[in-house]
Amino acid sequence: MLAASVGTTLGDYRYFHDGGTIYTTTDDGVRTRENNRILQSQVLGTGAWRLPWGHLRAVALVSDRTAGVPGPHSVVTHRTSHQQQRARAQATLSSFAGRSDLYFETIRDHYRDPLGELGVGITDNLHDFQLAGLRHRWMRATGRHEFSLVPHLFAERWDPLRLTYGTPVTHLRSTLWGSARWRLDTPRWQASGVLHGALAAPDDAPVRRHLGFTAGAAFVPVRGWRLRGNLARSFREPAFSELYGDFGAYKGNAALVPETSLAADAGVVATFRPGPWRVTAEVGVFGRRVTNLIQYVPNSQFVSLPQNLGEADFLGAEGRLALGMRGWRFETSATFLDTENRSGLAETVGKPLPGRPRWTVAAGLARLVRWRGNAVSGSLGVHWEHDAFYDTAARRPMPDRLQLDAGLAWKLPGGRVTLALDMRNLLDSLSDDVLRLPRPAAGELTHPQAVCDQLGYPLPGRSVFFTISLQL
């Protein structure tokens, strides 16, 4: 099978402009944001063959995406852009001996600011990243028990071909990863345990050893109800882009160290079928403590640098409700998240982590209609975020984000051609009032600020996107 898609976005969008002054409102207004063009293409190919010793499946993906970089707040750009070219291939062999995966991926990032529009000088950076790996899975089932063993070897290469500032240095990292898994499945009980570890060998540091585990259990007391609980210890090596990347709005930090975490969660899921309806409800609680958390933090110039935050806690609760009936589907979810920075620094200890909203609520309604080989689907979704900060000291509140989106897709007879219309931020939400911190002795306690992402870049106003997808 061969599938291809080409997409582009043209035109400017409206955004809230504060005139470069945060607390002065006389120069605030709505302006037009330029340099928003996106051109992207993708080709996906798959194939499958039956061999005497097993079944072989291959997947190849090639994509190219060039996007303008508009710049934060009062900064206007015209020619700044980021291009990413990606190619990935994977072959999977399934046989009586298990399943083997051989894969390779290459990514080229090209960031250009030929006029120095973002305020950090003329920039032209070109990076290559390659990843290659081999993974095998042995599995054996005995009665209600299932056992599996997965060795995994992969190598990464970061090659900066051109840097405007600094000397290009190639970096390599090899990782030997493995896991052993056990699973028990009965009509009332399910239980599983995973032990996993890794040896990571970067070229500029000693070999690092990691060990983690996951343990989980679920119980079905009566039909339609399911209780679950999980406990896990995890680890994560910093990505090469976090260590050495230089993409204008994102800068790497070579001093990063791996993060580790201990997490637990518990919840209950209920599923019912009253008449033609399908109803699923879920509530749960979770907690996580992370050591050396890797977190992107924007500075005053809205250039984000990843940092290790020492120690951080996450505590929260979440709920989800889904309803479905005859082509209709409604789903809503809500999350309460309380975070705490425990790094020990006087200005950040006890403060919430940046870019993590305390409240997140989402809801969506979708409808699918099939008629004479056509498949037409429509959707309406709303997303709300509240109570978050940009910085680690919790002195720069983020505006609340309320976004209403809609979509319409038409798959033509034969299923090879799909036309899609995507409409975002229908309410044209551009700004919101936030508290002035620290609180002033006199004057206004709030000031308007552009609705932004967690890195401080204003989000687009009302936007419309059109996509054509073709399968060959």
C-alpha positions in Angstrom: 0.0 0.0 0.0 1.2 3.5 -0.8 -0.4 6.6 0.8 0.5 10.3 0.3 -0.6 13.6 1.7 0.2 17.2 1.0 -0.9 20.1 3.1 -0.3 23.8 3.3 -1.6 26.8 5.3 -1.5 30.3 4.0 -2.4 33.7 5.3 -1.9 35.7 8.5 -3.8 35.4 11.7 -4.9 37.8 14.4 -3.3 38.0 17.8 -3.2 40.2 20.9 -0.3 42.6 20.9 0.8 44.3 24.1 3.1 46.8 22.5 6.1 45.3 24.3 4.9 46.6 27.6 3.2 44.3 30.0 1.5 46.6 32.5 0.7 49.5 30.1 -2.6 48.9 28.4 -2.9 52.1 26.3 -0.7 50.5 23.5 -2.5 47.2 23.6 -4.4 46.0 20.5 -5.2 43.2 18.1 -2.7 42.9 15.2 -2.0 40.7 12.3 0.7 38.0 12.7 2.7 37.2 9.7 5.1 34.3 8.6 2.6 31.5 9.3 3.0 29.5 6.1 3.3 25.7 6.6 4.0 23.4 3.7 4.1 19.7 4.5 4.1 16.4 2.6 4.2 12.8 3.6 4.5 9.4 1.8 3.8 6.2 3.6 4.5 2.7 2.1 3.7 -0.7 3.6 4.2 -4.2 2.4 3.7 -7.8 3.7 5.1 -11.1 2.5 4.7 -14.7 3.7 8.1 -16.5 4.0 8.8 -20.2 4.7 10.0 -19.3 8.2 7.5 -16.5 9.1 5.7 -13.4 8.1 7.6 -10.2 7.0 6.1 -6.8 7.2 7.8 -3.5 6.1 6.9 0.1 6.7 8.6 3.2 5.3 7.7 6.8 5.9 9.1 10.0 4.4 8.0 13.5 5.3 9.0 17.1 4.8 7.7 20.0 6.8 8.6 23.7 6.4 7.1 26.2 8.8 7.5 29.9 9.4 8.5 30.9 12.9 6.3 34.0 13.7 8.2 35.0 16.9 6.9 35.9 20.4 4.6 38.8 21.3 5.9 42.1 19.8 8.6 40.5 17.6 7.6 40.4 13.9 9.3 38.0 11.5 9.0 37.5 7.7 11.7 35.0 6.7 12.5 33.0 9.8 11.7 29.3 9.3 12.2 25.7 10.5 12.4 22.8 8.1 12.3 19.2 9.2 12.9 16.3 6.8 12.3 12.8 8.2 12.7 9.2 6.9 11.9 6.0 8.8 12.0 2.4 7.8 11.1 -0.7 9.8 11.0 -4.4 9.0 9.2 -6.8 11.3 9.6 -10.6 11.1 7.1 -12.8 13.0 7.9 -16.5 13.4 7.7 -19.3 15.9 10.8 -17.8 17.6 9.1 -14.6 18.4 9.1 -11.2 16.7 12.1 -9.2 15.5 12.2 -5.5 14.5 14.9 -3.8 12.6 14.5 -0.1 12.2 16.3 3.1 11.0 15.4 6.7 11.2 17.0 9.9 10.1 15.9 13.5 10.8 17.3 16.7 9.4 16.4 20.0 11.1 17.2 23.3 9.4 16.6 26.5 11.3 17.1 29.8 9.5 16.8 33.4 10.7 18.6 35.2 7.8 17.7 38.7 9.0 18.2 38.1 12.8 14.5 38.9 13.3 14.2 37.0 16.7 16.9 39.2 18.3 19.6 36.6 18.7 21.5 37.5 15.5 21.6 36.0 12.0 21.2 32.2 12.4 21.6 29.3 10.1 21.7 25.9 11.9 21.6 22.5 10.2 21.5 19.3 12.3 21.2 15.6 11.4 20.0 12.9 13.8 20.2 9.2 13.1 18.7 6.3 15.0 19.1 2.6 14.3 18.1 -0.4 16.4 17.3 -4.1 16.6 14.7 -5.5 18.9 13.5 -9.1 19.5 10.6 -10.4 21.6 10.3 -14.0 22.9 7.0 -14.9 24.3 5.6 -18.1 25.9 2.1 -18.8 27.3 1.4 -21.5 29.9 -2.2 -21.8 31.0 -3.2 -18.4 32.3 0.3 -17.1 32.5 2.3 -15.3 29.8 6.0 -14.6 29.8 8.0 -12.4 27.5 11.6 -11.3 27.2 12.7 -8.3 25.1 16.4 -7.4 24.4 16.8 -4.1 22.5 20.0 -2.5 21.2 20.0 0.9 19.5 22.4 3.6 18.6 21.9 7.4 18.2 24.0 9.9 16.3 23.8 13.7 16.5 25.6 15.5 13.8 25.5 19.4 13.6 26.5 20.1 10.0 26.4 23.8 10.4 26.2 26.1 13.4 26.1 29.9 13.4 27.5 30.0 17.0 29.8 27.5 18.4 31.8 24.6 16.9 30.0 21.6 15.4 30.7 18.5 17.4 29.3 15.0 16.6 27.9 13.0 19.5 27.1 9.3 19.7 25.2 7.2 22.2 24.6 3.4 22.3 22.0 1.8 24.6 21.4 -1.8 25.5 17.9 -2.1 26.9 16.0 -5.1 28.1 12.8 -6.2 29.8 11.2 -9.3 31.3 7.4 -9.4 31.5 4.9 -11.6 33.3 1.1 -11.5 32.9 -1.7 -13.4 34.6 -5.2 -13.3 33.0 -8.3 -14.8 34.7 -12.0 -13.9 34.3 -11.8 -11.8 37.5 -8.2 -10.9 37.9 -5.4 -9.5 35.7 -1.9 -8.9 37.0 1.3 -8.0 35.3 4.9 -7.2 36.2 7.8 -5.8 34.2 11.4 -5.5 35.1 13.4 -3.3 32.7 16.9 -1.9 32.7 19.4 -0.2 30.4 23.1 0.5 29.9 23.5 3.9 28.2 26.9 4.7 26.8 27.3 8.4 25.7 30.6 9.3 24.0 31.2 12.2 26.5 30.3 10.5 29.8 30.8 7.2 31.7 28.3 4.3 31.1 25.1 4.9 33.0 23.1 2.1 34.5 19.3 2.3 34.9 16.8 -0.1 36.5 13.1 0.2 36.6 9.9 -1.8 37.1 6.2 -1.7 36.5 3.6 -3.7 38.6 -0.1 -3.6 38.0 -3.3 -5.4 38.9 -7.0 -5.2 38.0 -10.0 -6.8 39.5 -13.5 -7.3 38.0 -16.0 -7.6 41.0 -19.1 -7.7 38.8 -19.7 -7.4 35.1 -19.1 -3.9 33.8 -16.9 -2.8 36.7 -13.1 -2.8 36.8 -10.7 -1.7 39.6 -7.1 -1.1 38.6 -3.9 0.0 40.3 -0.3 0.4 39.1 3.1 1.2 40.6 6.2 2.0 38.5 9.8 3.2 38.7 11.0 4.8 35.4 14.0 6.5 34.0 14.7 8.7 30.9 17.9 9.7 29.2 17.8 13.3 27.9 17.2 13.4 24.1 19.9 14.7 21.9 17.8 17.7 20.9 17.5 18.6 24.6 21.2 18.3 25.0 22.6 20.0 21.9 19.7 21.4 19.8 19.6 24.9 18.6 16.3 25.8 16.9 15.8 29.4 17.7 13.0 29.1 20.2 14.6 26.0 21.7 18.2 25.7 22.9 19.9 22.6 24.2 21.6 22.2 27.6 24.6 19.8 27.5 24.6 19.7 31.3 21.4 17.7 31.6 21.4 14.5 33.5 18.9 11.6 33.3 15.6 11.9 35.2 14.1 9.1 37.3 10.6 8.8 38.7 8.4 6.8 41.0 4.7 6.8 40.1 1.5 5.2 41.3 -2.1 5.4 40.2 -5.5 3.8 41.0 -8.9 4.0 39.5 -12.2 2.4 38.6 -13.8 2.0 35.2 -17.5 1.3 34.6 -19.0 0.2 31.3 -22.7 -0.1 30.6 -25.0 -0.7 27.6 -28.4 0.7 28.4 -30.5 0.1 25.3 -28.7 1.5 22.2 -26.2 3.5 24.3 -22.6 2.6 25.1 -21.5 4.3 28.3 -18.0 4.3 29.8 -17.1 6.2 33.0 -13.7 6.3 34.6 -12.3 8.1 37.7 -8.7 7.8 39.0 -6.0 9.3 41.2 -2.3 9.5 40.5 1.0 10.6 42.0 4.5 10.9 40.8 7.8 12.0 42.2 10.5 12.9 39.7 14.2 13.4 40.5 16.1 15.6 38.0 13.0 16.5 36.1 13.8 17.7 32.6 11.6 20.8 32.0 11.7 23.5 29.3 11.6 27.0 30.8 11.3 30.1 28.7 13.6 33.1 29.5 12.8 36.8 29.1 13.5 36.5 25.4 11.1 33.6 25.1 14.0 31.2 24.2 13.3 27.9 26.1 16.1 26.0 27.7 15.7 22.6 29.2 16.7 22.4 32.9 16.9 19.7 35.6 14.6 20.9 38.3 16.1 18.7 41.1 13.0 17.1 42.5 9.3 17.6 41.7 6.0 16.1 42.9 2.8 15.5 40.8 -0.5 14.7 42.5 -3.8 14.7 40.7 -7.2 13.2 39.9 -8.9 12.7 36.6 -12.3 11.6 35.2 -13.7 10.6 31.9 -17.2 10.0 30.5 -17.9 8.6 27.0 -21.3 8.1 25.4 -21.9 6.4 22.0 -25.0 5.6 20.0 -25.6 4.9 16.3 -22.8 7.0 14.8 -22.8 9.6 17.6 -20.1 9.9 20.2 -19.7 12.3 23.1 -16.6 12.3 25.3 -15.5 14.6 28.1 -12.6 14.5 30.5 -11.3 16.6 33.4 -8.0 16.6 35.2 -6.9 18.3 38.4 -3.1 18.5 38.8 -1.1 19.8 41.7 2.6 20.1 41.2 5.4 21.2 43.6 9.0 22.1 42.9 11.1 20.5 45.6 14.5 21.6 44.1 15.5 23.4 47.4 16.2 26.8 45.8 14.7 29.6 47.8 12.8 31.3 45.0 11.3 28.1 43.6 10.8 25.6 46.4 7.1 24.9 47.0 6.1 26.6 43.8 4.1 24.9 41.0 6.0 23.6 37.9 5.9 25.9 34.9 3.6 25.1 32.0 1.4 22.7 34.0 -2.2 23.9 34.3 -3.9 23.0 37.6 -7.2 22.4 35.8 -7.8 21.0 32.3 -11.2 20.2 30.9 -12.0 18.9 27.4 -15.2 17.8 25.7 -16.0 16.6 22.2 -19.0 15.6 20.1 -18.6 13.6 16.9 -20.9 12.2 14.3 -20.2 9.6 11.5 -22.6 9.0 8.6 -22.1 6.4 5.9 -24.0 6.7 2.6 -23.4 4.9 -0.7 -19.8 4.3 0.0 -19.2 7.8 1.4 -18.1 8.4 5.0 -18.8 11.9 6.3 -17.8 12.8 9.9 -18.1 16.0 11.8 -16.8 17.0 15.2 -17.0 19.8 17.7 -14.5 20.1 20.6 -13.8 22.5 23.5 -10.6 22.7 25.6 -10.1 24.8 28.7 -6.9 25.2 30.8 -6.7 27.3 34.0 -4.0 28.3 36.6 -0.5 27.8 35.2 2.7 29.8 35.2 5.5 30.4 32.7 8.4 30.4 35.1 9.8 28.3 38.0 9.3 31.2 40.5 5.6 31.4 39.7 5.7 35.1 39.1 4.4 35.1 35.5 0.9 33.7 35.3 -0.3 32.1 32.1 -3.7 33.4 30.8 -6.5 30.9 30.9 -7.0 29.1 27.6 -10.5 28.4 26.2 -10.6 27.0 22.6 -13.5 25.8 20.5 -12.7 23.7 17.4 -14.7 22.1 14.7 -13.9 19.6 12.0 -15.5 18.1 8.9 -14.1 15.1 6.9 -15.4 13.4 3.8 -14.0 10.0 2.7 -14.9 9.4 -1.0 -16.1 6.0 -2.2 -13.3 3.6 -2.4 -11.6 5.0 0.7 -8.6 6.4 -1.1 -9.4 10.1 -1.1 -10.2 12.1 2.0 -11.1 15.8 2.2 -10.9 17.5 5.6 -11.8 20.9 6.9 -10.4 21.9 10.3 -11.6 25.1 12.1 -9.7 26.1 15.2 -10.4 28.7 17.9 -13.8 29.5 16.6 -14.4 31.9 19.6 -11.3 33.9 18.5 -10.0 33.9 22.1 -6.9 36.1 22.0 -6.3 37.5 25.5 -7.2 37.2 29.2 -6.6 39.1 32.3 -3.9 37.8 34.7 -2.8 38.8 38.1 0.2 41.2 38.5 2.8 39.4 40.6 4.1 40.4 43.0 0.9 42.3 43.9 1.4 46.1 43.5 0.8 48.4 46.4 -1.4 50.6 44.2 -2.9 50.5 40.7 -4.6 47.7 38.8 -4.3 44.2 40.2 -4.6 42.5 36.7 -3.5 43.2 33.2 -4.4 41.7 29.8 -2.0 39.2 28.2 -2.1 37.2 25.0 -3.3 33.6 25.2 -0.1 31.7 24.6 1.4 28.2 24.7 3.6 27.2 27.6 6.7 28.7 25.9 5.1 32.2 25.7 4.2 32.2 22.0 0.8 33.7 21.2 -1.8 31.2 19.9 -3.5 31.9 16.6 -7.0 33.5 16.4 -9.7 31.9 14.4 -8.1 29.7 11.7 -9.3 27.4 9.0 -7.3 24.5 7.5 -8.0 22.3 4.5 -6.4 18.9 3.8 -6.5 16.5 0.9 -5.2 12.9 1.6 -4.6 10.3 -1.1 -4.0 6.6 -0.7 -2.5 4.8 -3.7 
